[in-house]
Amino acid sequence: MGVMMSLAMMATATASTNRAAVVNGKRGLPQAFLSNFACTPLTPAGAETMQRLKLETLYQVFTTILPAWLDIVESDLLTVGSVDYVVRNVDKWSLPVTNEQFMQLTVEQLLTVT
């Protein structure tokens, strides 16, 4: 319980997701899917994460932990604050001292040209 409470206290960011429906093999525009859930503030992904996921990108890649397992899949759009990120990986994350599993997202920041 102490770990869960600690993670819940660290999950100070609020996020939402959008998901594009696929109809007849065509991907539609992303629509609101999940809203107002807690996550840890995004932190830059380390080199090990980039290598493990084979992510070769010039964009910024971040990770976040969710204290609950939600219906989030790769290619969903995660919005934290007013910034959109593409979900590149969904994984289980746990501390070695507990059996509790949490959700870890690896996301890539969408950059816009102005």
C-alpha positions in Angstrom: 0.0 0.0 0.0 2.9 2.4 0.7 4.2 2.1 -2.8 0.8 2.6 -4.3 0.2 5.7 -2.2 3.7 7.0 -3.1 3.0 6.5 -6.8 -0.4 8.1 -6.5 1.2 11.1 -4.8 3.8 11.4 -7.6 1.1 11.2 -10.3 0.5 14.9 -10.3 -0.1 15.5 -14.0 -3.6 15.1 -15.6 -3.9 13.5 -19.0 -6.4 12.5 -21.7 -6.3 10.4 -24.8 -7.7 10.5 -28.3 -8.0 7.4 -30.5 -8.6 7.1 -34.2 -11.2 4.6 -35.3 -10.3 2.3 -38.2 -13.3 1.7 -40.6 -13.0 -0.4 -43.7 -9.2 -0.3 -43.3 -9.0 3.5 -43.2 -7.9 5.4 -40.2 -10.2 8.2 -39.2 -9.5 11.4 -37.2 -8.7 10.9 -33.6 -11.7 11.3 -31.2 -11.7 11.9 -27.5 -11.4 8.5 -25.7 -10.2 8.8 -22.1 -10.1 11.9 -20.0 -9.0 13.4 -16.7 -6.7 10.6 -15.5 -3.5 10.9 -13.4 0.0 10.2 -14.5 3.5 11.1 -13.4 5.0 14.2 -15.0 6.7 13.2 -18.3 10.4 12.6 -18.0 12.9 12.2 -21.0 13.3 8.6 -22.0 16.8 7.3 -21.4 19.1 5.7 -24.0 18.3 2.2 -22.8 14.6 2.8 -23.4 15.3 4.1 -26.9 17.5 1.1 -27.7 15.1 -1.5 -26.3 12.2 -0.1 -28.2 14.3 0.5 -31.3 13.1 4.1 -31.5 15.1 6.1 -34.0 13.6 9.6 -34.0 14.6 13.2 -34.0 11.6 14.0 -31.9 11.6 14.2 -28.1 10.6 10.9 -26.3 9.3 10.8 -22.8 8.0 8.2 -20.3 5.2 8.5 -17.7 3.8 6.0 -15.2 0.0 5.6 -14.5 -1.1 4.3 -11.1 -3.9 2.4 -12.8 -4.1 0.2 -15.9 -6.2 1.9 -18.6 -7.3 1.1 -22.1 -4.4 2.9 -23.8 -2.7 1.4 -26.9 0.2 2.3 -29.2 -0.7 5.1 -31.6 -3.2 6.7 -29.2 -2.6 10.4 -28.7 -1.8 11.4 -25.1 -2.5 15.0 -24.1 -0.8 16.4 -21.0 -1.4 20.0 -20.4 -2.0 21.3 -24.0 0.8 19.2 -25.5 0.0 16.1 -27.7 2.2 13.0 -27.7 1.9 9.8 -29.7 2.0 6.6 -27.6 4.9 4.5 -28.9 4.9 1.8 -26.3 2.7 0.5 -23.5 4.4 -1.6 -20.9 4.0 -2.9 -17.3 6.2 -1.3 -14.7 6.7 -2.5 -11.1 9.1 -1.9 -8.3 11.2 -4.9 -7.3 9.9 -4.8 -3.7 6.2 -5.3 -4.6 4.0 -7.3 -6.9 1.9 -4.3 -7.9 2.0 -3.5 -11.6 1.6 -0.1 -13.0 1.3 1.2 -16.6 4.3 2.8 -18.3 3.9 4.8 -21.5 6.6 5.8 -23.8 5.5 8.8 -25.9 6.9 10.9 -28.7 6.1 14.6 -28.7 4.3 15.9 -31.8 6.1 18.9 -33.2 4.3 21.4 -35.2 5.7 23.7 -37.8 4.8 27.3 -37.4 
